[in-house]
Amino acid sequence: MELAYAEVLDAEENGLPEVREGVRQDWEQRLLTVLREDPTAVAELRALLDEIAPQAGGHRIEVTTIHNEITADVHGVALQIGRADTSHVTLRQPGDQPS
């Protein structure tokens, strides 16, 4: 894991996102292999996640804060959407301060 961490740091410093992505994919495959081969590992991971994840009525709540800025001359509306759903969305005019 220390070697992977060093690879990611080096990739970040040298502008190599594909190296970072390769490390992520390698570790994802390792984790999936462990979880497929060991059902108790799945239960242990789920218990660990339940400890750190916000709970509401037995269901996990996903809390995400996103802050996007556009630093160019924009004439009209600039809309950036990663996921459109029924979440709370606040639209601000340029120069408005967050509340």
N, C-alpha and C positions, 0 to 999 in steps of 0.2 A: 504494500500500500504506500510506503514511503517513496518507492521508486515511481509509482504512478503519480503521486503528488508532485514530485520533482519534475516529471515530464509535463504535467499541466502548467506548473509555474513557468517552465522554460517556453512552452508553447505560447502562453500569454505574453511573455516578454518579447517574443520574436514574431508575434502576429500570425500564429499558425493555428487557427481554430479547428482545422481538420485533425490535428494531433490531439487536441483536447477532446474532440468528439470521438476519436478512436479509443482513447482511454475510457471515456464514459461507456461506450458500447462494450468494451472488454469487461468492465466491472458489472455492467448490467447482465451480461451473459453468465458471468460467474455466479451472481446472486440468483438468477433464474435457475441455474443448474442445482444449486444448493437447495432452493425451495422446492424444486420438483422431486429431488431425491430424499428429502427429509421433511415429512409432514409436521414434525414437532418444531422445526425451524420456522415454518409458516405461522404456527400458533405463537411462538415466541416473538416473532417480528410484529404480528398483529397486536399482541399485548403491549409491546414497546411503543408502537405507534399510538395505541389508545391512551397511553400515559401522557404523551406529549401533544396529542391532537385535541383541539377544543371539542367539547361534547354538548349536545342538545337533544334531550329526549332519546338518548341511545343512538343518535345518528351523528356522524361526523359533520362538522361545518367547515367548509372551505372558505378561508379568509384570505383575500388577495388585495394588496394595495398596489396600484400601478400609477406611476407619475410619468407622463410623456410631455416632452416639450418640443416645439418646432422652432428652430432658430434660423428662419429664413423669411423673406418677404412673402406673406400669404395674402392673397386678395380673394376674399370670399371665405368659405368654410373649409377647414382642414379637418378631416375625420380619419382617425386611426382606430381600427377595431381589430382586436385579437379574438374576441368571442362576444357575440351579441346574445344576450339573454334578458331575463327580467331583473337583473341586478340594478342597484342604484347607480345612476350615471349623472354626473354633473357637467354641464357644458359651460365653459367660461370664455369670455371675450379676451383678446390680447390685453395684457396689463392688469387683469383682475387678479386679486390675491386669493389663494386658497382659504377656505373657511375652516 
